[in-house]
Amino acid sequence: MATPFEVRNIQAQQPANPYEEGYFSKAAEGIIENINNYKAGEALELAKLEQETKAQQAVKNRLRTSVGSPTEVGMWGRDFNVAQEAAKFLQREDVIAQYAEDEVTQAQYQQAVNGLNAYMKGAEEYYSTTYGDPLQAKDPKGIQKGTWLSATEREARGGGIYEATGFTDRNTYDMYSNNYNALEAHDVVPGTMRIENGMLTYDRVSGGTGTLDMSAFQATDVFAPQLERTSYKDPAEFYRSNQAAHVRKAKTEDDARAFATNWVLNHDENQMDALRYYNNRNDGNYSRQEFMSNEELRNDIISSYVDEAIGLWEKPKPKSTGSTTKKKPNVPSAVALGDGRFMDITNQTGSNKLATTFYENMANKVIGLTMSGEDIVIQFAGGIDDVNIPLTPQTNEERMDRLRLEEYLDKVFGEGGFDKVIAELSGVTSGGGMDVF
């Protein structure tokens, strides 16, 4: 048997004369010494092997115990099947032995384990989000949510949950059932789980390959209703409604179009009016989801809707005062702009500069209006920055600012109040300013 120790060469130790006294006793001693050396070397080899075996076993145990165990409760069947197959693969003795060889393979194994743990956590969160809560599914708000239990509760009640509010669900219960069955179906071909490029990979029953990544949990709308209004305003009805009061009062067609577009874009109800009107006129079948996710489509539909509404716009006729004599407007105290009445108008958008300024500084009195070039300047007390409103607005925001100011001054000073104030201010020498409050 080969050993790591060199066996002494007995022949080299023999005396030249084999009949010399003591020859055989010396040879025997050499043989015994060699045997003892062999036994000592073998013992060292066995000890070393045992030590290496224990260390490798410790590595294997560490790898084995790092693998989490999926639970069927709290996951869709599809995800449990994937996690279960992955865990079984990672706990196989031949796989553990293969990846326990060195630090590089151990790191690859640990990467796969981390991927499995992340997948199981994502699967549990996804199930919680899409399956739903039994109690919430029965309450008035919970039944409208996009979960499986809410969908089954709506079906059990015979539908009609959204119709009372003027909507209907474009999705059918059969569609929700198909999505449910897909989430419960097992799709891993048994025995095909493996590690490729650090990712747990498997063959699908449905064809192709799959990996344990978070893309499986992106479709959170599998049970979400696709609501569509059962009634809607056509462009003419929108133009005549209170919502379009600013549009009708616009001084130019461009202003009217800008006001109408801004209103529709910022109000979901009107966007759905535009979509339903478009679908009905053009035999379209665009869903709310398609409409909202496609910016170009949405803008085209809204633009078409607004164009029809603006077709009804007429340029306001000049108001006759009946007198050419200038009359100073009856201007109330500064409190008028800070007592809350302005909010009745500005809250309708809540986004333009003027509305925001008054909202944040209601308690600060407006001390005056003045002109600066082509701008109306609103002056505040208390160190608040002035607000400039261009008489010739260039942007939608500027148009909304001016319209809000016009409406308010007309409300405070009576019909034509804005024009009266501007006429008064225009008589002031540039840069001199004039307090009208």
C-alpha atoms as one frame of an Amber mdcrd trajectory, in Angstrom:
protein
   0.000   0.000   0.000   1.364   3.454  -0.884   1.880   5.764   2.093   3.092
   9.384   2.402   6.150   8.095   4.292   9.256   6.654   2.639   9.913   3.037
   3.603  13.482   2.481   4.576  15.530   0.468   2.032  16.618  -2.634   3.934
  19.004  -3.715   1.219  20.965  -0.465   1.627  21.423  -1.212   5.327  22.834
  -4.716   4.846  26.504  -5.308   5.643  28.670  -6.345   2.728  29.021  -9.859
   4.229  25.659 -11.521   4.827  27.292 -13.976   7.194  28.580 -11.257   9.445
  27.414 -11.624  13.029  24.218  -9.730  13.806  23.115  -9.386  10.180  19.640
 -10.876  10.624  18.928  -9.113  13.920  19.714  -5.752  12.361  17.481  -6.505
   9.376  14.630  -7.417  11.708  15.023  -4.192  13.616  14.782  -2.234  10.353
  11.593  -4.020   9.327   9.958  -3.334  12.705  10.948   0.327  12.516   9.420
   0.623   9.048   6.199  -0.996  10.229   5.961   1.413  13.147   6.587   4.377
  10.861   3.858   3.144   8.504   1.349   2.831  11.342   2.197   6.298  12.626
   1.744   7.799   9.170  -1.534   6.003   8.648  -2.828   7.292  11.977  -1.927
  10.859  11.007  -3.678  10.476   7.648  -6.825   9.124   9.288  -6.849  11.973
  11.814  -6.422  14.531   9.063  -9.202  12.916   6.997 -11.510  12.868   9.987
 -10.798  16.548  10.664 -11.500  17.494   7.047 -14.696  15.443   7.056 -15.995
  17.256  10.151 -15.203  20.667   8.650 -16.925  19.776   5.376 -19.914  18.378
   7.263 -20.173  21.639   9.181 -20.244  23.522   5.877 -22.942  21.208   4.547
 -25.012  21.632   7.716 -24.694  25.392   7.448 -25.862  25.346   3.843 -28.669
  22.926   4.618 -30.060  24.932   7.543 -29.954  28.221   5.615 -32.813  27.084
   3.370 -36.237  28.353   4.442 -39.348  26.196   4.357 -42.332  27.573   2.420
 -45.830  27.250   3.859 -48.849  26.684   1.642 -50.995  28.938   3.808 -50.291
  32.531   2.815 -49.216  31.898  -0.793 -50.968  31.304  -4.059 -50.605  27.693
  -5.248 -48.419  28.806  -8.156 -45.908  30.486  -5.848 -45.934  27.714  -3.252
 -45.159  25.170  -5.973 -42.139  27.198  -7.115 -40.852  27.792  -3.569 -41.375
  24.166  -2.548 -39.489  22.802  -5.569 -36.661  25.274  -4.987 -36.340  24.324
  -1.299 -36.323  20.595  -2.104 -33.591  21.149  -4.685 -31.401  23.169  -2.323
 -31.705  20.507   0.404 -30.688  17.579  -1.787 -27.476  15.914  -0.491 -25.818
  15.842  -3.894 -26.535  19.547  -4.446 -25.231  20.476  -0.995 -22.077  18.370
  -1.561 -21.527  20.040  -4.932 -21.821  23.585  -3.613 -19.925  22.919  -0.357
 -16.631  22.341  -2.188 -15.105  25.820  -1.890 -15.905  29.439  -1.061 -16.926
  30.286  -4.625 -19.552  27.534  -4.867 -20.732  28.239  -1.314 -21.339  31.886
  -2.299 -23.358  30.730  -5.328 -25.462  28.493  -3.110 -26.066  31.295  -0.618
 -27.104  33.613  -3.448 -29.710  31.047  -4.511 -30.933  30.729  -0.910 -31.274
  34.522  -0.614 -33.265  34.505  -3.843 -35.613  31.858  -2.462 -36.133  33.748
   0.806 -36.887  36.982  -1.070 -39.296  35.122  -3.364 -41.193  33.617  -0.411
 -41.517  37.016   1.265 -42.750  38.588  -1.976 -45.210  35.713  -2.489 -46.716
  36.200   0.961 -47.101  39.969   0.467 -48.616  39.455  -2.979 -51.129  36.950
  -1.631 -52.130  39.316   1.167 -52.670  42.131  -1.341 -54.621  40.198  -3.963
 -56.526  37.555  -1.965 -58.132  39.992   0.463 -59.649  39.907   3.920 -62.925
  38.014   4.591 -64.347  40.706   6.864 -63.322  43.685   4.745 -64.775  42.061
   1.626 -68.260  42.329   3.143 -68.213  45.992   4.177 -69.395  48.735   1.741
 -65.885  49.935   0.922 -64.078  46.605   1.049 -66.441  44.977  -1.434 -65.282
  47.450  -4.087 -61.592  46.621  -3.693 -59.530  44.685  -6.220 -59.183  41.379
  -4.332 -60.421  37.862  -4.996 -62.662  37.831  -1.916 -64.216  41.177  -2.903
 -64.887  39.860  -6.414 -66.576  36.721  -5.062 -68.643  38.792  -2.625 -69.826
  41.072  -5.441 -70.804  38.011  -7.479 -72.622  36.478  -4.502 -74.723  39.633
  -4.180 -75.640  39.537  -7.853 -73.420  42.441  -8.930 -74.741  45.976  -9.264
 -72.356  47.329  -6.620 -71.046  50.172  -8.786 -74.168  50.925 -10.809 -75.699
  52.976  -7.990 -72.832  55.466  -8.354 -73.081  55.667 -12.132 -70.403  53.096
 -13.012 -70.205  49.522 -14.213 -67.421  46.950 -14.078 -66.183  46.007 -17.555
 -64.561  42.837 -16.162 -66.695  39.717 -15.785 -66.639  37.230 -12.942 -65.419
  34.596 -15.396 -62.355  36.748 -16.019 -61.654  36.968 -12.279 -62.127  33.181
 -11.983 -59.633  32.563 -14.789 -57.082  34.742 -13.027 -57.705  32.840  -9.793
 -57.168  29.486 -11.481 -53.944  30.714 -13.066 -52.617  31.808  -9.665 -53.428
  28.428  -8.161 -51.952  26.309 -10.989 -48.630  24.469 -10.454 -46.243  25.342
 -13.262 -42.891  23.745 -12.315 -41.837  20.608 -14.188 -40.727  18.299 -11.328
 -36.988  17.711 -11.110 -35.981  20.626 -13.349 -35.010  23.125 -10.640 -31.378
  24.219 -10.990 -29.008  27.126 -10.444 -28.035  29.129 -13.508 -25.934  32.273
 -13.149 -26.776  32.404  -9.472 -30.551  32.257 -10.164 -32.861  29.378  -9.342
 -34.269  28.340 -12.716 -36.866  25.751 -13.756 -38.813  24.492 -16.745 -42.473
  25.478 -16.951 -45.338  23.100 -17.536 -46.845  25.843 -19.698 -43.646  26.078
 -21.759 -40.349  27.915 -21.528 -38.299  28.524 -18.405 -38.931  30.486 -15.247
 -36.794  32.041 -12.524 -37.399  33.044  -8.929 -37.629  36.815  -9.274 -40.038
  39.563  -8.259 -41.638  39.921 -11.698 -44.175  37.275 -10.645 -45.731  39.777
  -8.231 -46.080  42.832 -10.487 -49.631  42.129 -11.663 -51.478  43.483  -8.619
 -54.613  44.296 -10.642 -55.653  40.708 -11.427 -58.904  41.206  -9.513 -59.191
  44.999  -9.874 -62.476  46.197 -11.401 -62.300  48.155 -14.655 -64.922  50.815
 -14.004 -66.741  52.641 -16.749 -69.318  55.369 -16.322 -72.806  54.341 -17.336
 -73.733  57.989 -17.909 -71.587  60.874 -19.068 -71.603  64.468 -20.222 -71.115
  65.044 -23.922 -69.070  68.149 -24.901 -72.169  70.357 -25.142 -73.390  69.295
 -21.696 -69.940  69.907 -20.274 -69.812  73.393 -21.818 -73.205  74.342 -20.325
 -72.385  72.899 -16.882 -71.214  74.841 -13.845 -67.829  73.167 -14.268 -67.261
  75.152 -17.469 -68.274  78.563 -16.127 -64.677  79.739 -16.531 -64.674  78.528
 -20.125 -67.792  80.489 -21.055 -66.405  83.666 -19.458 -63.031  83.444 -21.192
 -62.165  86.548 -23.212 -60.472  84.665 -26.057 -60.941  81.270 -27.697 -57.397
  80.264 -26.730 -58.152  81.083 -23.103 -61.389  79.080 -23.280 -59.579  76.053
 -24.706 -56.817  76.310 -22.095 -59.340  76.562 -19.237 -61.368  73.597 -20.515
 -58.304  71.405 -21.107 -56.902  72.217 -17.687 -60.209  71.367 -16.000 -60.661
  68.028 -17.762 -57.059  66.952 -17.152 -57.432  67.610 -13.435 -60.795  65.926
 -12.903 -61.130  62.170 -13.285 -64.894  62.357 -13.799 -64.505  64.585 -16.859
 -61.727  62.441 -18.286 -64.052  59.440 -18.117 -66.774  61.546 -19.803 -64.355
  62.219 -22.662 -63.403  58.526 -22.923 -67.005  57.254 -22.925 -68.031  59.887
 -25.464 -65.121  58.895 -27.706 -65.894  55.174 -27.451 -69.568  55.699 -28.259
 -68.898  58.015 -31.197 -66.106  55.934 -32.729 -67.149  52.397 -31.831 -64.083
  52.316 -29.620 -63.448  49.884 -26.821 -60.671  51.569 -24.877 -60.685  50.647
 -21.196 -59.958  53.041 -18.387 -56.606  51.334 -17.844 -55.598  51.724 -21.506
 -56.743  55.342 -21.469 -54.858  56.278 -18.301 -51.645  54.414 -19.172 -51.311
  55.790 -22.726 -50.557  59.513 -22.467 -50.748  60.121 -26.226 -54.132  58.408
 -26.500 -55.473  60.276 -23.471 -54.361  63.663 -24.789 -55.889  62.986 -28.229
 -59.250  61.974 -26.762 -59.378  64.928 -24.370 -58.322  67.333 -27.121 -61.127
  66.079 -29.365 -63.634  66.420 -26.524 -62.524  69.954 -25.663 -62.537  71.057
 -29.327 -66.214  70.143 -29.612 -67.018  71.992 -26.396 -65.111  75.113 -27.505
 -67.085  75.088 -30.743 -69.949  76.541 -28.654 -67.839  79.386 -27.240 -68.760
  82.931 -28.226 -66.679  86.008 -27.660 -68.214  88.015 -24.796 -69.912  91.217
 -25.909 -68.524  94.458 -24.442 -70.572  95.658 -21.499 -72.136  99.092 -21.894
 -71.799 101.300 -18.813 -74.318 103.861 -20.117 -71.927 106.672 -19.221 -68.489
 107.836 -20.307 -67.769 109.348 -16.911 -65.266 107.380 -14.886 -66.581 106.360
 -11.549 -64.322 105.122  -8.794 -65.388 101.632  -7.778 -66.908 101.113  -4.396
 -63.966  99.155  -2.992 -64.431  97.317   0.324 -61.807  97.076   3.046 -58.693
  94.926   2.758 -60.353  92.227   4.845 -62.457  91.304   1.825 -59.575  89.397
   0.247 -58.609  87.691   3.467 -61.898  86.790   5.092 -62.356  83.459   3.355
 -64.743  84.444   0.571 -61.915  84.204  -1.960 -61.573  80.517  -1.120 -65.021
  79.798  -2.541 -63.489  80.435  -5.944 -59.857  79.417  -5.690 -60.575  76.053
  -4.103 -62.010  74.901  -7.404 -58.485  74.323  -8.690 -56.214  74.682  -5.698
 -53.174  74.475  -7.959 -52.514  77.904  -9.435 -50.192  80.446  -7.903 -52.834
  82.924  -6.836 -55.019  80.326  -5.130 -52.046  78.873  -3.294 -50.939  82.283
  -2.070 -54.329  83.146  -0.640 -54.756  79.692   0.839 -51.463  79.940   2.722
 -51.954  83.560   3.798 -55.651  83.929   4.530 -54.900  85.659   7.812 -52.645
  88.234   6.125 -54.487  91.264   4.848 -54.146  92.363   1.253 -53.121  96.003
   1.508 -53.573  96.977  -2.092 -53.521  96.445  -5.826 -51.222  98.340  -8.135
 -49.930  98.186 -11.689 -46.398  97.407 -12.758 -46.002  97.514 -16.519 -48.504
  94.973 -17.867 -48.938  93.200 -14.527 -51.481  93.622 -11.771 -49.596  93.443
  -8.463 -51.338  92.170  -5.328 -49.657  93.521  -2.212 -49.793  91.730   1.140
 -49.087  92.938   4.656 -46.723  91.084   6.954 -43.768  90.779   4.613 -45.523
  88.372   2.229 -44.168  88.550  -1.322 -46.265  90.376  -3.896 -48.090  88.370
  -6.523 -47.942  89.541 -10.133 -50.828  88.672 -12.468 -50.118  89.414 -16.170
 -52.880  91.252 -18.006 -51.841  89.289 -21.093 -51.278  85.733 -19.793 -49.010
  83.408 -21.788 -49.378  80.115 -19.921 -52.297  78.090 -18.582 -51.237  78.910
 -15.035 -51.214  82.632 -15.775 -54.605  82.377 -17.473 -56.049  80.611 -14.434
 -54.524  83.221 -12.098 -56.078  86.060 -14.040 -59.444  84.332 -14.358 -59.592
  83.732 -10.594 -58.806  87.379  -9.909 -61.425  88.511 -12.440 -64.079  86.324
 -10.866 -63.259  87.495  -7.394 -63.202  91.201  -8.187 -66.485  90.832 -10.081
 -67.926  89.081  -7.051 -66.721  91.715  -4.578 -67.327  94.872  -6.636 -70.262
  93.686  -8.708 -70.471  92.936 -12.411 -67.556  94.507 -14.279 -65.602  94.931
 -11.046 -62.375  93.694 -12.576 -62.583  96.114 -15.485 -63.391  98.995 -13.111
 -60.397  98.245 -10.902 -58.048  97.939 -13.897 -59.361 101.221 -15.297 -58.709
 102.874 -11.954 -55.231 101.427 -11.676 -54.349 102.280 -15.257 -54.766 105.942
 -14.455 -51.880 105.767 -12.000 -48.427 106.908 -13.100 -46.180 103.889 -13.665
 -44.178 103.063 -10.587 -46.243 105.313  -8.315 -48.667 102.654  -7.156 -52.071
 103.127  -5.626 -53.787 101.453  -2.697 -57.317 100.593  -3.688 -58.128  99.051
  -0.331
